[in-house]
Amino acid sequence: GDDISDRIDAFLLDLRLGRLQSSYEVARGTMLIMRKLISQCRWGCAGELLERIRVEGKKLVSAHPSETAVANIVRRVLKIVRDEYASALKGDKAGSDVGSELHVLFSGGAETDYSKPVPNLKASVIEVINEHLSDLEGSADNIASQALEHIHSDEVIMTFGKSTTVHAFLKGAARKRKFHVIVIESGPSYQGQVMAKKLSDAGIETTLATDSAIFALMSRVNTVIIGTHTVMADGGLKALNGVHALALAAKHHSVPVIVCAALFKLSPHFPCSYDQDTFNKIVSPHDVMSFSEGDRVSKVQIQNAVFDYVPPDLVSLFISNGQVFVVVVVSGCPYVVLFGFFSECMLVCLLCLCLSLSFGEKLTSLLSIFLTVEAMPRHTSTGCSVKCTT
């Protein structure tokens, strides 16, 4: 209808003009648009609905290619529709079997026919979307609830720029712990100044520092805690410009880097050096050099990039809503180590290794992974599992 078209056009305009300041706002807005689309547009079967979501999803993604949260939410909604359709056909409301999904994935099973009519599909899809929307809205609080496990009394914490998730995380720890936070101001946007004021207002001892002081201050720091825009498929980060330098300084001083990122920030895309239009966002150079300096501006070309790529080996730990994981790179292959499910570890390790490595490499890599896992702190009593990201 006209209402949903107007909503989509307004959301597209907000994306193009950069009115949505955080990935959370983008993800939540996309989820609301998808819910509105499913509830108001006309469709007769799951196939028609999937096609409509794909068409509108491509419009949203093309409006701001570097905003990966849009594509992530669209893919999530597509999966919800497919899962609810499959569950309705089987009469199994508990959801699809993970084992059968893996079998279809690796065996290249036949494509599902989505043209069959299914009663109450719209209601069940909207119900699941509402559950995901509730999880999305509570993601920052969920991450913040884990703060006391990672921040201890009298520590010196360094963070970079402004992050709503990190702000909630630090406030969560400040309820019972006293610590000192060094906030890097993140030029040329200087959003770190806003972050420092918020932390100070919350009663946290805070120091604001310039970007150039990162290396000099790092020797005093116990832990680096940052947010990120996107977690790439290789375990690397698409984070604010300057975070790469921060992570390099932390590695030089053997300071752990903890990344707070909700699950909707996990992307299936790999970084591509020549595709900066999709990976990065180039904004006006006015913050770097004012247009009033006309003589100088006309003689230089300024690329004011918003994001940095941070390789996975510079990140120590990811904290997400409901999951804590690390990325282990063995023989050039990144693995995500999830704390909490030791029983799956051997099976998934062998499966991933058998797909790409020779026999000698399999044994060496598997041993390296288990030695790495055994050396890690246990956050739960049940151990951990290893899953390949590629």
C-alpha positions in Angstrom: 0.0 0.0 0.0 0.9 3.7 -0.1 1.6 3.6 3.7 4.4 1.0 3.4 5.8 2.7 0.4 6.0 6.0 2.2 7.6 4.4 5.2 10.3 2.7 3.0 11.0 6.0 1.1 11.3 7.9 4.4 13.7 5.2 5.8 15.7 5.3 2.5 16.0 9.1 2.8 17.2 8.8 6.5 19.8 6.2 5.4 21.2 8.4 2.5 21.4 11.5 4.6 23.0 9.8 7.6 20.2 10.7 10.0 20.5 7.3 11.7 23.5 7.7 14.0 24.1 4.1 15.2 24.0 0.6 13.8 21.3 -0.2 16.3 19.0 2.5 15.0 19.6 1.2 11.4 19.0 -2.4 12.4 15.8 -1.6 14.4 14.5 0.6 11.6 15.1 -2.2 9.1 13.4 -4.7 11.3 10.3 -2.5 11.7 10.2 -1.9 7.9 10.3 -5.6 7.3 7.5 -6.2 9.8 5.4 -3.5 8.2 6.0 -5.0 4.8 5.0 -8.5 5.8 1.8 -7.4 7.6 0.5 -4.9 5.0 1.7 -6.0 1.5 -0.4 -8.5 -0.4 1.1 -12.0 -0.9 -0.4 -15.4 -1.4 2.4 -17.8 -0.5 5.9 -17.8 1.1 7.5 -17.6 -2.4 5.8 -14.3 -3.2 6.7 -12.9 0.3 10.4 -13.9 0.0 10.6 -12.3 -3.4 9.0 -9.1 -2.1 11.4 -9.0 0.8 14.4 -9.5 -1.6 13.2 -6.6 -3.8 12.7 -4.1 -1.0 15.8 -5.4 0.8 18.0 -4.6 -2.3 16.6 -1.1 -2.3 17.5 -0.6 1.3 21.0 -2.0 0.9 21.7 0.1 -2.2 20.8 3.2 -0.3 23.8 2.8 2.0 26.0 -0.1 0.9 28.5 0.4 3.8 25.7 -0.1 6.4 25.9 -3.8 6.8 23.2 -4.0 9.5 20.6 -3.5 6.8 21.6 -6.5 4.8 22.0 -8.6 8.0 18.5 -7.9 9.2 17.0 -8.6 5.7 18.8 -11.9 5.6 17.6 -12.7 9.1 13.9 -12.0 8.1 14.3 -14.2 5.0 15.5 -17.0 7.2 12.6 -16.5 9.6 10.1 -16.8 6.7 11.8 -20.0 5.4 12.0 -21.6 8.9 8.4 -20.8 9.7 7.3 -22.1 6.3 9.2 -25.4 6.8 7.9 -25.7 10.4 4.3 -25.2 9.3 4.6 -27.9 6.6 6.1 -30.4 9.0 3.7 -29.4 11.8 6.7 -28.9 14.0 6.4 -25.6 16.0 9.8 -26.2 17.7 11.7 -25.2 14.6 13.8 -27.0 12.0 16.5 -29.6 13.0 20.0 -28.3 12.9 21.4 -31.6 11.8 19.1 -31.8 8.8 20.0 -28.2 7.9 23.7 -29.0 7.9 23.1 -32.1 5.8 21.2 -30.1 3.2 23.9 -27.4 3.3 26.8 -29.8 2.6 25.0 -32.2 0.3 23.5 -29.5 -1.9 19.9 -30.7 -1.3 17.0 -29.9 -3.6 15.5 -26.4 -3.5 12.4 -26.0 -1.4 9.1 -25.3 -3.1 7.7 -22.2 -1.5 4.5 -22.0 -3.6 2.3 -24.1 -1.3 -0.3 -22.2 0.8 0.3 -22.3 4.5 -2.4 -21.1 7.0 -1.4 -18.5 9.7 2.1 -18.1 8.1 1.9 -14.3 8.5 1.0 -14.4 12.2 3.8 -16.9 13.0 6.4 -14.9 11.0 5.4 -11.6 12.7 5.5 -13.3 16.1 9.1 -14.5 15.6 10.1 -11.0 14.2 8.6 -9.4 17.4 10.8 -11.8 19.5 13.9 -10.8 17.4 13.0 -7.2 17.8 12.8 -7.6 21.6 16.2 -9.3 21.6 17.6 -6.5 19.4 16.3 -3.8 21.8 17.7 -5.6 24.8 21.1 -6.4 23.2 23.0 -3.6 24.9 21.6 -4.4 28.3 22.5 -8.1 27.7 26.1 -7.3 26.9 26.3 -4.9 29.9 25.2 -7.6 32.2 28.4 -9.4 31.5 30.6 -6.5 32.4 31.6 -7.6 36.0 33.2 -10.8 34.5 35.7 -8.7 32.5 36.3 -5.5 34.4 38.0 -5.6 37.9 38.6 -3.0 40.6 41.3 -0.3 40.1 41.8 -1.2 36.4 42.6 1.3 33.8 40.3 0.9 30.7 40.9 2.5 27.4 38.1 3.1 24.8 37.8 4.9 21.5 35.2 7.4 20.4 31.5 7.0 21.3 29.7 3.7 21.5 26.3 3.2 23.1 27.1 -0.5 23.8 30.5 0.3 25.5 28.8 3.1 27.5 26.2 0.6 28.8 29.0 -2.0 29.4 31.1 0.4 31.5 28.1 1.7 33.4 27.2 -1.9 34.2 30.6 -2.5 35.7 30.6 0.8 37.6 27.7 -0.3 39.8 30.0 -2.5 41.8 33.6 -1.7 40.7 35.8 1.4 40.8 38.0 1.9 37.7 39.5 4.6 35.5 38.5 5.0 31.9 40.7 6.8 29.3 38.6 7.9 26.3 40.3 8.6 23.0 38.5 11.6 21.4 38.5 10.1 17.9 39.3 13.0 15.6 38.1 14.5 13.4 34.6 13.8 14.6 35.6 14.1 18.3 32.8 11.9 19.4 35.0 10.7 22.3 34.3 14.0 24.0 30.6 13.2 24.2 31.5 9.7 25.5 33.8 11.1 28.2 31.1 13.5 29.4 28.5 10.7 29.6 30.9 8.5 31.6 31.8 11.4 33.9 28.2 12.2 34.5 27.7 8.5 35.5 30.3 8.9 38.2 33.1 7.0 36.4 36.6 8.5 36.7 37.4 9.5 33.1 40.3 11.0 31.2 40.0 12.4 27.7 43.0 12.0 25.5 43.9 12.8 21.9 44.5 10.2 19.2 48.2 10.9 19.1 48.5 10.0 22.8 47.4 6.4 22.4 50.8 4.7 22.3 52.2 6.8 25.1 49.3 6.0 27.4 48.9 2.3 26.5 51.6 1.1 28.9 49.3 2.2 31.8 46.3 0.4 30.4 45.0 -3.0 31.6 42.3 -3.6 29.0 41.1 -2.0 25.8 37.3 -2.1 25.4 35.8 -0.9 22.1 32.7 -1.1 20.0 32.6 -1.8 16.3 30.4 -1.1 13.3 30.7 -4.6 11.8 32.4 -7.9 12.6 33.5 -9.3 9.2 33.4 -12.9 8.1 37.1 -13.4 8.8 36.8 -12.1 12.4 38.2 -8.7 11.6 36.5 -5.4 12.4 35.1 -2.6 10.5 35.5 0.0 13.2 36.0 3.8 13.5 39.0 5.3 11.8 41.9 5.1 14.3 40.9 1.8 16.0 43.5 -0.1 13.9 46.3 2.1 15.4 44.8 1.6 18.9 44.8 -2.2 18.4 48.4 -2.2 17.1 49.5 -0.2 20.2 47.6 -2.7 22.4 49.3 -5.6 20.8 52.8 -4.0 21.2 52.1 -3.6 25.0 50.4 -7.0 25.3 47.1 -5.4 26.4 43.9 -7.4 25.6 41.4 -5.9 23.2 37.8 -6.7 24.0 35.1 -5.9 21.5 31.4 -5.4 22.5 29.2 -6.2 19.5 25.6 -7.3 19.2 24.8 -10.3 17.0 23.2 -8.2 14.3 26.7 -6.7 13.6 28.1 -10.1 12.4 28.4 -10.0 8.6 29.0 -12.8 6.1 31.1 -10.5 4.0 34.9 -10.5 3.7 36.9 -7.2 3.5 38.0 -6.3 0.0 40.8 -3.7 -0.5 39.6 -2.4 -3.9 35.9 -2.2 -3.0 36.1 0.8 -0.7 32.7 2.1 -1.8 31.0 -0.8 -0.1 33.3 -1.4 2.8 34.1 2.2 3.7 32.3 5.5 3.8 34.0 8.7 2.6 32.6 11.9 4.1 33.2 15.6 3.6 36.8 16.7 4.3 35.5 19.8 6.0 36.4 18.4 9.5 40.0 17.8 8.4 40.5 21.0 6.4 38.0 23.9 6.4 36.7 25.1 3.1 37.6 28.6 4.2 41.2 27.6 3.5 40.5 27.7 -0.2 44.0 28.1 -1.5 45.2 24.9 0.3 42.1 22.9 -0.4 42.4 23.4 -4.1 46.0 21.9 -4.1 45.3 18.7 -2.1 43.0 15.7 -2.4 41.6 14.7 1.0 40.0 11.3 1.7 38.2 11.5 5.0 37.4 7.8 5.6 35.1 6.9 8.4 36.1 3.3 9.0 39.3 1.2 9.6 39.8 -2.5 9.1 41.2 -4.3 12.1 42.6 -7.8 11.4 41.3 -10.6 13.6 44.7 -11.4 15.2 44.5 -8.0 17.0 41.3 -8.8 18.8 41.4 -10.8 22.0 37.7 -11.4 22.8 34.3 -10.6 21.5 31.4 -10.1 23.9 27.9 -10.3 22.3 24.4 -10.7 23.6 24.2 -14.3 24.8 27.7 -15.4 23.6 31.4 -14.8 24.3 33.8 -15.9 21.6 37.2 -15.4 20.2 38.7 -15.8 16.7 41.6 -18.2 16.3 43.5 -18.1 13.0 45.3 -21.3 12.2 47.1 -22.0 8.9 45.4 -18.9 7.5 41.9 -20.2 8.3 39.8 -18.2 10.9 37.9 -20.2 13.5 35.3 -18.8 15.9 35.6 -20.3 19.4 32.3 -20.1 21.3 32.4 -20.7 25.1 29.8 -23.1 26.3 29.5 -26.1 24.0 32.4 -28.5 24.4 30.6 -31.5 23.0 30.5 -30.1 19.4 34.2 -29.1 19.4 35.8 -32.2 17.9 33.1 -32.8 15.3 33.1 -29.2 13.9 36.9 -29.0 14.0 37.3 -32.1 12.0 34.6 -31.1 9.5 36.2 -27.7 8.9 39.7 -29.1 8.6 38.8 -32.0 6.3 37.3 -29.6 3.8 40.5 -27.7 3.0 43.7 -29.0 4.6 46.1 -31.9 3.9 46.5 -34.7 6.4 49.6 -33.2 8.0 48.0 -29.8 8.2 44.9 -31.2 9.7 46.8 -32.8 12.6 48.9 -29.7 13.2 46.0 -27.3 13.0 43.7 -29.4 15.2 46.5 -29.6 17.8 47.1 -25.9 17.7 43.4 -25.1 18.1 43.0 -27.4 21.1 46.2 -26.0 22.7 44.8 -22.5 22.2 41.4 -23.4 23.6 42.9 -25.1 26.6 44.9 -22.0 27.4 41.8 -19.8 27.4 39.9 -18.8 30.5 36.7 -20.8 31.0 33.6 -18.5 31.2 31.3 -21.5 31.8 31.7 -25.0 33.3 30.9 -26.7 30.0 33.9 -25.7 27.9 33.7 -24.4 24.4 33.2 -25.2 20.7 35.0 -24.3 17.6 33.3 -23.3 14.4 34.8 -22.2 11.1 33.7 -18.9 9.7 34.6 -19.6 6.1 
